[in-house]
């Protein structure tokens, strides 16, 4: 499998249980908080946040911004990665894009967080024997982030352009 690690060069990739791809040691990812890896040329980022691992395409669905460089914010009790390019907010748990909007029909409209739907591909994470594994993506279902995942497939961090 084509797996390249950006933050933790001492990790070795291997195929684990059920064809999962090992992207690193649990303790190392917990320490760093995140790691970027390539699975079959596709760049993904794995975050460790508040006791949970989350994996998603590393390129933002909006214009391909590097989510691996974003900050994590809590929005209405949901952990969200904020794209460093245009501040788009994406839930770590589901890949939903969030925005603040108002309902003009309300007597005193106040901005509220709303979902744009699932925009970012998330990847299932499994922990086994101290290793963190990511499930290869099911490409039979498409997501907005697929366009940028494909566009940056072989360049990753080196092909950012901004």
C-alpha positions in Angstrom: 0.0 0.0 0.0 1.1 3.6 -0.7 1.3 5.1 2.7 3.6 8.1 3.4 3.7 9.7 6.8 4.5 13.4 7.1 4.7 14.1 10.9 6.1 10.9 12.2 8.7 9.5 9.8 9.7 6.7 12.2 6.3 4.9 11.7 6.1 2.0 9.2 3.0 1.3 7.3 1.5 -2.1 7.2 -1.8 -3.7 6.3 -3.6 -4.9 9.4 -6.8 -6.7 10.3 -9.5 -6.7 7.5 -7.3 -4.8 5.1 -7.0 -1.7 7.3 -3.9 0.5 6.8 -1.7 1.1 9.8 -0.8 4.8 9.9 1.0 5.1 13.2 1.4 4.3 16.9 -1.5 5.3 19.1 0.8 7.0 21.7 2.6 9.1 19.0 -0.6 10.4 17.5 -2.0 11.2 21.0 1.2 13.2 21.7 1.2 15.2 18.4 -2.6 15.5 18.2 -2.6 14.8 14.5 -0.8 13.0 11.7 -1.1 13.2 7.9 -0.8 10.0 5.9 -1.3 8.8 2.3 -3.4 5.9 1.5 -3.2 4.8 -2.1 -2.0 8.3 -2.9 -4.9 10.0 -1.1 -3.9 12.3 1.7 -5.8 12.0 4.9 -5.4 13.6 8.3 -6.0 11.8 11.6 -6.8 14.0 14.7 -6.7 12.9 18.3 -9.1 15.3 20.1 -10.7 14.9 23.5 -10.1 11.2 23.8 -11.2 10.2 20.2 -9.5 9.6 16.9 -11.0 11.2 13.8 -9.8 10.7 10.2 -10.9 12.7 7.1 -9.6 13.8 3.8 -6.8 16.3 4.3 -8.0 18.7 1.7 -11.0 20.9 2.4 -14.1 20.4 0.3 -14.4 24.1 -0.5 -11.1 24.9 -2.3 -8.6 22.2 -1.2 -7.2 24.0 1.9 -4.9 22.0 4.1 -7.1 20.8 7.0 -4.0 19.3 8.7 -3.0 22.9 9.4 -6.4 24.0 10.8 -7.4 24.6 14.4 -10.1 22.6 16.1 -13.1 24.5 17.6 -16.1 23.5 19.5 -19.3 24.5 17.8 -22.6 23.6 19.6 -20.9 20.7 21.3 -19.3 19.4 18.1 -15.6 19.3 17.5 -14.9 21.0 14.1 -11.8 21.5 12.1 -11.5 25.1 10.7 -9.9 25.3 7.3 -7.0 27.7 7.5 -7.7 29.2 4.0 -11.3 30.3 4.2 -12.4 29.4 7.8 -14.9 26.7 6.6 -16.0 24.6 9.6 -16.3 20.8 9.3 -17.4 18.4 12.0 -14.7 15.8 12.8 -17.4 13.2 13.7 -19.5 13.3 10.5 -17.8 15.5 7.9 -20.7 18.0 7.8 -20.0 21.5 6.7 -21.4 24.1 9.2 -22.4 27.7 8.6 -24.1 30.4 10.6 -27.4 31.5 9.2 -30.5 33.3 10.2 -34.2 32.6 9.5 -35.6 36.0 8.3 -39.1 34.8 9.2 -38.3 34.9 12.9 -39.4 38.1 14.7 -35.8 38.7 16.0 -33.6 36.6 13.8 -30.4 35.5 15.5 -27.6 33.6 13.7 -27.6 29.9 14.4 -25.3 27.1 13.3 -26.7 25.0 10.5 -25.6 22.0 8.4 -24.7 22.1 4.7 -24.8 18.3 4.8 -21.8 15.9 4.7 -19.2 17.5 2.5 -15.9 16.0 3.7 -15.1 12.3 3.5 -14.4 10.7 6.8 -12.5 7.5 7.3 -13.2 4.8 9.9 -10.4 4.6 12.5 -9.6 1.4 14.4 -7.2 0.9 17.3 -5.5 -2.5 17.6 -2.6 -3.5 19.8 -1.3 0.1 20.1 -1.6 0.8 16.4 -4.0 3.2 14.6 -5.5 1.8 11.5 -7.6 3.6 8.9 -10.1 1.9 6.6 -9.5 2.5 2.8 -12.2 4.8 1.4 -15.4 3.4 -0.1 -15.3 5.3 -3.4 -18.7 4.0 -4.5 -20.2 6.9 -2.5 -18.9 10.4 -3.4 -18.3 13.5 -1.3 -17.4 17.1 -2.2 -13.9 16.6 -0.8 -13.2 13.9 -3.3 -12.4 16.4 -6.0 -9.5 18.0 -4.0 -8.4 14.6 -2.7 -7.9 13.5 -6.3 -6.4 16.8 -7.4 -3.7 16.8 -4.8 -3.3 13.0 -4.8 0.4 12.8 -5.6 1.5 16.2 -4.3 0.0 16.5 -0.9 1.7 19.1 1.3 4.1 19.9 -1.5 1.3 20.9 -4.0 -0.5 23.4 -1.9 -0.1 26.4 -4.1 -1.3 29.0 -1.6 
